Amino acid sequence: MLFNSYSFIFIFLPLVLGIFYLCCYLKKHEQARLTLLLGSLFFYAYWDIRFLPLLCLSICFNFILANVIYRSEGFRRIWLFVGLTVNLSFLFYCKYLNFFISSLNYLSLADLSFAEIILPLGISFFTFTQIAYLVDVYHKKAETSGLISYGLFVTIFPHLIAGPILHHKEMIHQFNSPDTFRWSSSNFAQGWFLFIVGLFKKVAIADNLAMLVSPIFDEQMTQVPFIQAWLGAISYTLQLYFDFSGYSDMAIGLGLLFNMRLPINFNSPYQATSIIDFWRRWHISLSNFLRDYLYIPMGGNRFGEVAKLRNLLLTMVLGGIWHGAGWTFVFWGLCHGIFLVVNHLWKKLNIPLSNGIARSLTLIAVMMAWVIFRSPSMETAENILKGMIGMNGIVLPVSYAPHLSYLTDYGVAFAALEYSRFRAENMIGILCLIAVTLWLPNSQFWKEKFHQRPIVLGIACAVVMAFIISSLGTTSEFLYYQF
């Protein structure tokens, strides 16, 4: 089920909200929690009911094992090892086995057959959430809870498919707090505000940008010229921004509708002044997970500068692999690992850069890495990156030839460009969106302003919602659903 679908907005969400608050009104808190749990399981099963037993089995296994670890005295490390092995093996089989087989076939010229596996939705998110929980229980940073509360912690539907990755200590007290079961008009209003803002980002912006991005990346062109390569890269950079920030806004907004505060996962990342700063703003819950459960256990910065840089590089490569089973994701992670290493070495030189130069360099690096991330193959990524540095020439639409024919003397060619859908109005729109991402405050800022101007912003939200509802049409998945 998609947040941007009629069935979610008009059936599922009102029904779950109604039953939840009815239980709260009747002081049936356990039934209210159960309503959220069953609603979340239904939300997950709506995609493909075959995945539901796997999710439930994962929850039950980790719930039982966490209790064993918590109560065990002499074998806690062994039980933790069992939990990590089972969870990571499950993730490897579902998500990475065929990638491993294809790589083995390529390297050894073998002809191993692929396994017929359907990737369960959100497997990386609910697996990493539970791995973090087991580790926290082992280190006595988290306590065990009842099965309903634990199941809700793993499956609560705003975060289940595409994050944020939750920590037990952030959420479990909310499931048991009396404040969660009291009506709050402030939370409800702010929740709807964020949900509508996120819905607008997804439906009105990201989905329209997708129509400009797909021809550049998916048409398998032999050469992508300079202008088209840059337009494709910028468009995807904006599409991913508004798609992911839209989902993050909607997730936090849906949480607030139920008086729950999910962690902020997105904080104006394209305003970052360095790659270090970027990863403090982009997919914050994943960045924190990689830091706390990979980088620090590998040694962090405790064993000297060389070891620190090595750990950064390995952490980012593993972060790239987390996103998907493909060499494009491996190289994307490697790129960001190299960027972080360079960033840390530059800090050692203590040579300041102006804010404008720092932000520009960061954004260009991020954008070129997104080209690798989005490309269906390394060949496509190489083609587009070559175009961005001018190796594929400059090509303008053939309709410009009568007016700009003199540019042929400078190496500019004219062609039909059937794959390119960029028009003048698209250029204006892209420039406006760039300005929004680089200079305007993010949704959390406007959420806090909602108290100051509730009527004005409420009317604006109603108008936006009416526009969105009238233009939903065919719904599309969020980009992070595939991870």
PEURRA-V237070 format. One record per backbone hydrogen bond with DSSP energy under -1.0 kcal/mol. NH is the residue of the N-H (numbers start at 0). CO is the residue of the C=O. If there is no record, write none. Layout:
# PEURRA-V237070
NH & CO
NH & CO
This chain:
# PEURRA-V237070
4 & 1
8 & 4
9 & 5
10 & 6
11 & 6
12 & 7
14 & 10
15 & 11
16 & 12
17 & 13
18 & 14
19 & 15
20 & 16
21 & 17
22 & 18
23 & 19
24 & 20
25 & 21
26 & 23
27 & 22
28 & 26
31 & 27
32 & 28
33 & 29
34 & 30
35 & 31
36 & 32
37 & 33
38 & 34
39 & 35
40 & 36
41 & 37
42 & 38
43 & 39
44 & 40
45 & 41
46 & 43
50 & 47
54 & 50
55 & 51
56 & 52
57 & 53
58 & 54
59 & 55
60 & 56
61 & 57
62 & 58
63 & 59
64 & 60
65 & 61
66 & 62
67 & 63
68 & 64
69 & 65
70 & 66
71 & 67
78 & 74
79 & 75
80 & 76
81 & 77
82 & 78
83 & 79
84 & 80
85 & 81
86 & 82
87 & 83
88 & 84
89 & 85
90 & 86
91 & 87
92 & 88
93 & 89
94 & 90
95 & 91
96 & 91
99 & 95
100 & 96
101 & 97
102 & 98
103 & 99
104 & 100
105 & 101
106 & 102
107 & 103
108 & 104
116 & 114
122 & 119
125 & 121
126 & 122
127 & 123
128 & 124
129 & 125
130 & 126
131 & 127
132 & 128
133 & 129
134 & 130
135 & 131
136 & 132
137 & 133
138 & 134
139 & 136
140 & 135
141 & 135
149 & 145
150 & 146
151 & 147
152 & 148
153 & 149
154 & 150
155 & 151
158 & 155
159 & 155
162 & 158
169 & 166
170 & 166
171 & 167
173 & 170
174 & 170
179 & 176
180 & 177
181 & 178
187 & 183
188 & 184
189 & 185
190 & 186
191 & 187
192 & 188
193 & 189
194 & 190
195 & 191
196 & 192
197 & 193
198 & 194
199 & 195
200 & 196
201 & 197
202 & 198
203 & 199
205 & 200
206 & 201
208 & 204
209 & 205
211 & 208
212 & 208
213 & 209
216 & 212
217 & 213
225 & 392
228 & 224
229 & 225
230 & 226
231 & 227
232 & 228
233 & 229
234 & 230
235 & 231
236 & 232
237 & 233
238 & 234
239 & 235
240 & 236
241 & 237
242 & 238
243 & 239
244 & 240
245 & 241
246 & 242
247 & 243
248 & 244
249 & 245
250 & 246
251 & 247
252 & 248
253 & 249
254 & 250
255 & 251
256 & 252
257 & 254
258 & 255
259 & 254
266 & 280
270 & 267
271 & 268
277 & 273
278 & 274
279 & 276
280 & 277
281 & 277
283 & 264
286 & 282
287 & 283
288 & 284
289 & 285
290 & 286
291 & 287
292 & 288
293 & 289
294 & 289
295 & 290
297 & 293
298 & 295
299 & 294
301 & 298
307 & 303
308 & 304
309 & 305
310 & 306
311 & 307
312 & 308
313 & 309
314 & 310
315 & 311
316 & 312
317 & 313
318 & 314
319 & 315
320 & 316
321 & 317
322 & 318
325 & 323
329 & 325
330 & 326
331 & 327
332 & 328
333 & 329
334 & 330
335 & 331
336 & 332
337 & 333
338 & 334
339 & 335
340 & 336
341 & 337
342 & 338
343 & 339
344 & 340
345 & 341
346 & 342
347 & 343
348 & 344
357 & 353
358 & 354
359 & 355
360 & 356
361 & 357
362 & 358
363 & 359
364 & 360
365 & 361
366 & 362
367 & 363
368 & 364
369 & 365
370 & 366
372 & 368
373 & 369
374 & 370
380 & 376
381 & 377
382 & 378
383 & 379
384 & 380
385 & 381
386 & 382
387 & 383
388 & 384
389 & 386
390 & 385
392 & 389
395 & 412
397 & 414
399 & 396
400 & 397
402 & 399
403 & 399
406 & 403
407 & 404
408 & 405
409 & 406
410 & 407
411 & 406
412 & 393
414 & 395
419 & 416
426 & 422
427 & 423
428 & 424
429 & 425
430 & 426
431 & 427
432 & 428
433 & 429
434 & 430
435 & 431
436 & 432
437 & 433
438 & 434
439 & 435
445 & 441
446 & 442
447 & 443
448 & 444
452 & 448
456 & 452
457 & 453
458 & 454
459 & 455
460 & 456
461 & 457
462 & 458
463 & 459
464 & 460
465 & 461
466 & 462
467 & 463
468 & 464
469 & 465
470 & 467
480 & 477
481 & 478
482 & 479
